[in-house]
């Protein structure tokens, strides 16, 4: 079993509230718009990290992280990208491939809107953790955490952090 913390859109912001949940996870996944790489460097000192770069990220993040991360944990296939869209409205860049080769979990960030939605057509779980940082229009900073075990997704929780500053 693996405990996963999923966050996105930190926009160069990390605090003790986020780090408290990082320490409880087995792995941390960041769905882009990292900002300053101090964010990911801080996480990597504590836990294994998987991340993708987002549209605000510069060349340093693009050199370290991919546009798309496709991997499997506990027999659960995952595709993580920053701008991915939603069920029935996937980004044109990924639409054809996700239809032909659907993961069990599809993760995107970008919108700053927390969304957990099952795509019945593609039989996948779409996750957007909202935004953990302070930059943007969101009022409450959010993340998701869940467990993966033997091909199953369990104990999915929404984490609401402090109102953004």
Protein Blocks (a to p, Z undefined) as FASTA:
>chain_A
ZZddddehklopacfklmmmmmmpmbdcdeejnlpaklmmmmmmmmccdddddfkbcfkl
mmmpcfbdcddeehiacdddfblojehiacfklmmmmmmmccfbdcdehkopacddddfk
lopacddebjabfbdjbfbdcddddddeehiaehiacddddddZZ
